[in-house]
Amino acid sequence: MPEEYVILVDENDNEMGVMEKMKAHREGVLHRAFSVFIFNDKEELLLQQRASNKYHSARLWTNTCCSHPRPNETIKDAAHRRLFEEMGISCDLTIKTNFIYKSPFENGLTEHELDYVLIGKTNKNPQINIEEVKNFKWMSISDIKKQLQSNPENYTIWFKIAMEKLF
């Protein structure tokens, strides 16, 4: 598997260079990322459960898809690429907001990301890539909010932050 690189940025999203992805996560360096939220006509959000082999947040529920753009790749192009790679979905995407968060994990890695949130719509069920995704489900925003209150440990940190920003 070839090395993946992330785009290092400052708090204003000015590019500061690139770094190998795992090194950026070991050092907790701020880098660009994205989170995709796909809704259906019932206004339900498509959630994914992260695969068991993920290097952090394994088996946690989160938004439809998330990742990092590659050097010289736009946020939208990267989001389309990963949405198809992880979930087998193609649809129009719109950037809604962004936020910065920093979260250390028990394994010594740290997510420090400028995370762009993109929204899309489809009524098709995903064709999940089992290397990336363990499971999926459609849920209403009200049910998700209830679950985030009663079982926050079942969800990724960035999903909880993005939900607060969006809803």
C-alpha positions in Angstrom: 0.0 0.0 0.0 1.6 3.3 -1.0 2.2 6.0 1.6 -0.6 8.5 1.9 0.2 12.2 2.5 -1.9 14.9 4.1 -1.9 18.6 3.5 -0.6 20.6 6.5 -2.4 23.9 7.1 -2.6 26.7 9.5 -5.7 27.8 11.3 -6.8 29.9 8.2 -6.4 26.9 5.9 -3.2 28.2 4.3 -1.1 25.3 3.1 2.1 24.7 5.0 3.4 21.6 3.2 2.7 17.9 3.2 3.5 15.1 5.6 3.0 11.3 5.5 -0.4 10.6 7.1 0.7 8.4 10.0 3.5 10.8 10.9 1.0 13.7 11.0 -1.2 11.7 13.3 1.7 10.7 15.5 2.9 14.3 15.8 -0.6 15.8 16.1 0.1 18.3 13.2 -2.9 20.3 11.9 -4.0 19.1 8.5 -6.9 19.3 6.1 -9.7 16.7 6.3 -13.4 16.3 5.3 -16.6 14.7 6.6 -19.4 13.8 4.2 -23.1 13.8 5.3 -25.5 12.0 2.9 -29.2 12.4 3.4 -32.2 10.7 1.8 -35.6 12.1 0.9 -36.9 11.2 4.4 -34.1 13.6 5.8 -32.4 10.6 7.3 -28.6 10.6 7.6 -26.6 7.7 6.3 -24.2 6.6 9.1 -21.3 4.2 8.8 -19.7 2.0 11.4 -16.0 2.2 10.9 -14.2 -1.1 10.1 -12.5 -3.1 12.9 -9.1 -2.5 11.4 -9.1 1.3 11.4 -6.0 2.8 13.1 -8.3 4.7 15.5 -12.0 4.9 16.3 -12.5 1.4 15.0 -16.1 0.1 15.2 -17.5 3.5 16.1 -20.4 5.1 14.3 -19.8 8.2 12.3 -21.0 10.3 9.4 -21.3 8.8 5.9 -17.6 9.1 4.9 -14.5 11.0 6.1 -10.9 11.2 5.0 -8.2 13.6 3.9 -7.6 15.2 0.5 -4.3 14.3 -1.2 -1.8 16.9 -2.2 -3.1 18.9 -5.2 -6.6 17.5 -4.7 -9.6 19.7 -3.9 -11.9 19.0 -0.9 -14.8 18.2 -3.2 -12.7 15.9 -5.5 -11.4 14.1 -2.5 -14.8 13.8 -0.9 -16.3 12.4 -4.2 -13.3 9.9 -4.4 -13.6 8.6 -0.9 -17.5 8.5 -0.9 -17.3 6.2 -3.8 -14.3 4.1 -2.4 -15.9 3.6 1.0 -19.7 3.6 0.2 -20.0 3.1 -3.5 -22.1 6.3 -3.8 -21.8 9.2 -6.2 -23.9 12.4 -5.8 -23.6 16.1 -5.7 -21.8 17.5 -2.7 -21.9 21.0 -1.2 -19.4 22.4 1.4 -21.4 23.6 4.4 -18.9 24.6 7.1 -15.5 23.7 8.6 -14.1 23.5 12.1 -10.8 22.7 13.8 -10.5 20.0 16.4 -7.7 18.2 18.2 -8.3 14.8 19.9 -5.6 12.4 21.2 -6.4 8.7 21.1 -5.3 5.8 23.5 -2.9 4.4 20.8 -0.7 7.6 20.9 -2.1 9.1 17.7 -3.7 12.5 17.6 -6.3 13.9 15.2 -5.7 17.6 14.7 -7.8 18.5 11.7 -9.3 21.4 9.8 -12.4 19.4 8.9 -14.7 20.5 6.0 -18.3 19.3 6.2 -20.0 18.4 2.9 -23.6 17.6 2.4 -25.2 15.4 -0.3 -28.4 13.6 -1.1 -29.3 10.1 -2.4 -31.9 7.5 -1.8 -29.6 4.6 -2.8 -28.3 2.2 -0.2 -24.5 2.1 -0.2 -22.4 -0.8 -1.5 -19.9 -0.7 1.4 -16.2 -1.5 1.1 -15.7 -4.0 3.9 -12.0 -2.9 4.3 -13.3 0.6 5.3 -16.8 0.1 6.6 -18.3 -2.5 9.0 -21.9 -1.6 8.7 -24.3 1.3 7.8 -27.8 2.6 8.8 -30.1 5.5 8.0 -31.2 7.5 11.0 -33.3 10.6 11.6 -31.4 13.6 13.1 -33.7 13.5 16.2 -32.8 9.8 16.8 -29.1 10.5 16.3 -29.3 13.3 18.8 -30.9 11.0 21.3 -28.2 8.4 20.7 -25.5 11.0 21.1 -26.9 11.9 24.5 -27.4 8.4 25.8 -24.4 6.6 24.2 -21.8 9.2 23.2 -19.0 6.5 23.4 -20.4 4.8 20.3 -19.6 7.8 18.0 -16.5 9.4 16.7 -15.3 12.7 18.2 -15.5 14.6 14.8 -19.1 13.4 14.2 -20.2 14.7 17.5 -18.6 18.1 16.8 -20.0 18.3 13.2 -23.5 17.4 14.5 -23.3 20.4 16.9 -22.2 22.7 14.1 -24.9 21.5 11.6 -27.9 21.0 14.0 
